């Protein structure tokens, strides 16, 4: 299976969509006299714990993937590595969307910041938005940590000329001249 890195513009798009949705829901709640802004404090705590868990899992995958096969002391489930990669990708995109969501709520609530309800909601959204932004960064780093090192096949740069002469691979520059 070949997994591709998540393009940078996916994160930007998720952030912008979250920003528009957060600002829209805050304005809608203001017009309809509903309390739709803010975030309970436990949301920020849960998001932080999720980011820590993904970073620990990604570090384990990276540590196993970069250890010399002869020195590995345990068996590692490849599905755990795949699940960690998917979790890191999802955390990065969800973190971007949630950072935009809470940022949009902050922007829509700033004109009313002098009211105690809105000032409390702005503080809640700022903390949760910062944790969401950190989760996006953790997702990007976790995705990078789950990347496998290049295999040491015939095209690997560490393969010496002697290995190439034994038939593992021929340099492409000499093939056309000798044939």
C-alpha positions in Angstrom: 0.0 0.0 0.0 1.3 3.4 -0.9 0.0 6.2 1.2 0.4 9.7 0.0 1.1 12.8 2.1 -1.8 15.1 2.7 -1.4 18.2 0.5 -1.0 21.5 2.3 -4.0 23.0 0.7 -6.3 20.4 2.3 -5.4 21.9 5.7 -6.0 25.4 4.4 -9.3 24.4 2.8 -10.5 22.7 6.1 -9.4 25.8 8.0 -11.3 28.2 5.7 -14.5 26.0 5.7 -14.4 25.8 9.5 -13.9 29.5 9.7 -16.9 30.2 7.5 -19.1 27.6 9.3 -18.1 28.9 12.8 -18.8 32.5 11.9 -22.0 31.6 10.2 -23.3 29.6 13.2 -22.3 32.4 15.5 -24.2 35.0 13.5 -27.2 32.6 13.1 -27.3 32.1 16.9 -27.1 35.8 17.4 -30.1 36.5 15.1 -32.2 33.7 16.5 -31.3 34.5 20.1 -29.7 31.0 20.7 -26.6 30.1 22.6 -24.5 28.3 19.9 -21.1 29.7 20.6 -18.3 28.6 22.9 -17.0 25.2 23.9 -17.1 23.4 27.2 -13.6 23.1 28.8 -13.6 19.4 28.6 -13.5 19.6 24.8 -10.1 21.3 24.9 -8.9 18.6 27.4 -10.1 15.8 25.2 -8.6 17.2 22.1 -5.3 17.7 23.9 -5.4 14.1 25.1 -6.1 12.9 21.6 -3.2 14.8 20.2 -0.8 13.3 22.9 -2.1 9.8 22.1 -1.5 10.2 18.3 2.0 11.6 18.9 2.9 8.6 21.1 1.5 6.2 18.6 3.3 7.9 15.7 6.6 8.0 17.7 6.3 4.2 18.3 5.7 3.6 14.5 8.7 5.8 13.7 10.9 4.2 16.2 10.1 0.7 14.9 10.4 1.7 11.2 13.8 3.3 11.7 15.4 0.6 13.9 17.7 -1.8 12.3 15.8 -5.1 11.6 18.5 -7.1 13.3 18.1 -5.1 16.5 14.3 -5.1 16.8 13.3 -6.8 20.0 9.5 -7.2 19.3 7.1 -7.8 16.6 5.1 -4.8 15.4 1.6 -5.1 14.0 1.6 -3.4 10.5 -2.1 -2.7 10.9 -1.2 -0.6 14.0 1.1 1.5 11.8 -1.7 1.9 9.1 -4.3 2.9 11.8 -1.8 5.4 13.3 -1.2 6.9 9.9 -5.0 7.2 9.2 -5.5 8.7 12.7 -2.7 11.2 12.2 -4.2 12.3 8.8 -7.7 12.6 10.4 -6.4 14.5 13.4 -4.6 17.0 11.1 -7.6 17.7 9.0 -10.1 17.8 11.9 -7.7 20.0 13.9 -7.6 22.5 11.0 -11.4 22.5 10.6 -12.0 22.9 14.3 -9.4 25.7 14.6 -11.3 27.5 11.8 -14.6 26.7 13.5 -13.6 28.3 16.8 -11.7 31.1 15.1 -14.9 31.9 13.1 -16.9 32.1 16.4 -14.3 34.4 17.9 -14.4 36.7 14.9 -18.2 36.8 14.9 -18.2 37.4 18.7 -15.6 40.2 18.9 -18.0 43.1 18.4 -19.8 41.9 21.6 -16.7 41.2 23.7 -17.7 43.6 26.4 -20.6 41.4 27.4 -19.6 38.8 30.0 -21.3 35.9 28.0 -19.4 36.7 24.9 -16.1 37.4 26.7 -16.3 33.9 28.3 -17.2 32.3 24.9 -14.3 34.1 23.2 -11.9 32.8 25.9 -13.3 29.2 25.6 -13.1 29.4 21.8 -9.5 30.8 21.9 -8.3 28.0 24.2 -10.1 25.2 22.2 -9.0 26.8 18.9 -5.3 26.8 20.1 -5.6 23.2 21.1 -7.2 22.4 17.7 -4.4 24.2 15.9 -1.8 22.2 18.0 -3.7 19.0 17.0 -3.4 20.0 13.3 0.4 20.3 13.8 0.5 17.0 15.7 -1.4 15.4 12.8 1.1 16.7 10.2 4.1 15.6 12.3 2.5 12.2 13.1 1.9 11.7 9.4 5.5 12.4 8.7 6.7 10.1 11.5 4.6 7.2 10.0 6.5 7.5 6.8 8.6 4.4 6.0 12.3 4.8 5.2 13.2 3.9 1.6 13.7 0.2 0.9 17.3 -0.9 0.2 16.5 -2.2 -3.3 18.7 -2.0 -6.4 18.2 1.7 -6.9 19.1 2.7 -3.3 21.9 5.2 -3.1 23.8 3.2 -0.5 24.2 0.2 -2.8 27.8 0.1 -3.8 29.3 -0.4 -7.2 30.2 -4.0 -6.3 26.6 -4.7 -5.6 25.6 -3.3 -9.0 28.2 -5.4 -10.7 26.9 -8.5 -9.1 23.7 -8.0 -11.0 21.5 -6.2 -8.5 21.2 -3.2 -10.8 23.0 -1.6 -13.6 23.6 2.1 -13.7 21.4 3.6 -16.3 24.2 5.8 -17.8 26.3 2.7 -18.7 23.5 0.6 -20.1 23.0 2.6 -23.3 26.8 2.7 -24.0 27.5 -1.0 -23.5 24.5 -2.4 -25.3 
